[in-house]
Amino acid sequence: MMSQCRRLNGKFALITGASRGIGRAIAERFAAEGATVGINYAGSEKSAEETLQSVQKFSAENGFGKCKHFIVHADVSKAAEVQAMTDQAIAQWGPLDILVNNAGIQSEAPSDSYDLEEYERVIGVNLTGALLCSQAA
C-alpha cells in the first residue's frame, strides 16, 4: 500500500480554492500521495488553516511529514494577485509540477434575475481565474 502513496513524492502542487469542499479533498489526497501542497484561498483564512492542518496530518500519516505545505491568499479573478501567488510559491518551493484549477463560485440568485456585475464575478473566478492561473504557472 505504501508504494501507491508515493506517486506524487517530491512534486509541488498548487490547488486553487483548496480551503474547503472538493479543493480540500484534493489537497488532502495529494498530501497523502507525497506532494507538497499549496493551498489557495480567497475567503476564510480560518478554513484555509484548517485545511493546512488536515493536509499536514494526511502527509504525516503516510510518511511524508517533512513536506512544507502552505497557504496563500489570492483572488484568482485578479491577475496581479494570481501572479503574486505564483511568484511567491515558485520562489519558496521551485517550479510547479501540478496546478489544479479548482476555484469556483456560483450565484445564489436565479440566472434571470442577477445583474451583470454578479455575472462578471462568477465568470471572473470560474473562467478567467483558470486562464490566469494557467498562464502564471
C-alpha positions as CSV (number, residue, x, y, z in Angstrom):
1,M,0.0,0.0,0.0
2,M,2.8,2.4,0.8
3,S,4.1,2.2,-2.8
4,Q,0.8,3.7,-4.0
5,C,1.3,6.6,-1.6
6,R,4.5,7.7,-3.3
7,R,3.0,8.6,-6.7
8,L,3.4,12.4,-6.1
9,N,6.5,12.2,-3.8
10,G,8.7,15.2,-4.4
11,K,6.1,17.0,-6.5
12,F,4.8,20.5,-5.8
13,A,1.1,21.1,-6.3
14,L,-0.8,24.4,-6.1
15,I,-4.5,23.9,-5.7
16,T,-6.9,26.9,-6.1
17,G,-9.9,27.1,-3.9
18,A,-8.4,24.5,-1.6
19,S,-9.8,25.8,1.7
20,R,-12.9,23.7,1.6
21,G,-15.0,21.2,-0.4
22,I,-13.5,19.5,-3.4
23,G,-10.3,21.6,-3.2
24,R,-9.7,20.5,0.4
25,A,-10.3,16.8,-0.6
26,I,-7.8,17.2,-3.5
27,A,-5.2,18.8,-1.2
28,E,-5.6,16.0,1.4
29,R,-5.2,13.3,-1.2
30,F,-2.2,14.9,-2.8
31,A,-0.6,15.2,0.6
32,A,-1.3,11.5,1.3
33,E,0.4,10.8,-2.1
34,G,3.5,12.7,-1.1
35,A,3.1,16.1,-2.8
36,T,4.0,19.4,-1.2
37,V,0.7,21.3,-1.3
38,G,0.0,25.0,-1.8
39,I,-3.5,25.8,-0.5
40,N,-5.0,28.8,-2.2
41,Y,-8.0,30.6,-0.7
42,A,-9.8,33.8,-1.3
43,G,-12.4,33.8,1.6
44,S,-11.8,32.3,5.0
45,E,-8.3,32.2,6.4
46,K,-9.6,30.0,9.2
47,S,-10.9,27.4,6.7
48,A,-7.5,27.5,4.9
49,E,-5.7,27.0,8.2
50,E,-8.0,24.0,9.0
51,T,-7.2,22.6,5.6
52,L,-3.5,23.1,6.2
53,Q,-3.7,21.1,9.5
54,S,-5.6,18.3,7.8
55,V,-3.1,18.2,4.9
56,Q,-0.2,18.0,7.4
57,K,-2.0,15.1,9.2
58,F,-2.5,13.2,5.9
59,S,1.1,13.8,4.9
60,A,2.5,12.6,8.3
61,E,0.3,9.6,8.4
62,N,1.7,8.4,5.1
63,G,5.3,9.0,5.9
64,F,5.7,12.5,4.3
65,G,5.8,14.6,7.5
66,K,8.7,16.7,6.2
67,C,6.6,18.3,3.3
68,K,6.3,22.0,3.9
69,H,2.7,22.7,2.9
70,F,1.5,26.3,2.9
71,I,-1.5,28.5,2.4
72,V,-1.6,31.5,0.1
73,H,-4.4,34.1,-0.3
74,A,-5.3,35.2,-3.8
75,D,-8.5,36.1,-5.7
76,V,-7.9,34.1,-8.9
77,S,-10.0,36.5,-10.9
78,K,-7.4,39.2,-10.3
79,A,-4.3,39.0,-12.5
80,A,-2.0,40.8,-10.0
81,E,-3.0,38.5,-7.1
82,V,-2.5,35.4,-9.2
83,Q,0.9,36.5,-10.3
84,A,1.9,37.3,-6.8
85,M,0.7,34.0,-5.5
86,T,2.5,32.1,-8.2
87,D,5.7,34.1,-7.8
88,Q,5.7,33.5,-4.0
89,A,5.1,29.8,-4.4
90,I,7.8,29.3,-7.0
91,A,10.3,31.4,-5.1
92,Q,9.9,29.3,-2.0
93,W,9.3,25.8,-3.5
94,G,10.6,25.9,-7.0
95,P,8.7,25.2,-10.3
96,L,5.1,23.9,-10.1
97,D,4.7,20.3,-11.1
98,I,0.9,20.4,-10.7
99,L,-1.7,23.1,-10.9
100,V,-5.3,22.3,-10.0
101,N,-7.7,25.0,-11.2
102,N,-10.4,24.2,-8.7
103,A,-11.6,27.6,-7.5
104,G,-15.2,28.2,-8.4
105,I,-18.2,30.1,-7.2
106,Q,-21.9,30.2,-8.0
107,S,-24.6,32.8,-7.7
108,E,-27.5,32.1,-5.3
109,A,-29.8,34.2,-7.5
110,P,-31.7,32.7,-10.4
111,S,-29.8,33.5,-13.6
112,D,-32.7,35.6,-15.0
113,S,-32.5,37.9,-12.0
114,Y,-28.9,38.6,-11.3
115,D,-27.2,41.6,-12.8
116,L,-24.1,42.0,-15.0
117,E,-21.9,42.6,-12.0
118,E,-22.8,39.2,-10.5
119,Y,-22.4,37.5,-13.8
120,E,-18.9,39.0,-14.3
121,R,-17.9,38.0,-10.7
122,V,-18.9,34.3,-11.4
123,I,-17.2,34.3,-14.8
124,G,-14.1,36.0,-13.3
125,V,-13.5,33.3,-10.8
126,N,-14.7,30.3,-12.8
127,L,-13.3,31.0,-16.2
128,T,-10.9,33.9,-16.1
129,G,-9.3,32.5,-12.9
130,A,-8.4,29.2,-14.6
131,L,-6.8,31.1,-17.5
132,L,-4.8,33.5,-15.3
133,C,-3.5,30.7,-13.1
134,S,-2.6,28.5,-16.0
135,Q,-0.7,31.4,-17.7
136,A,1.1,32.3,-14.4
137,A,2.1,28.7,-13.8
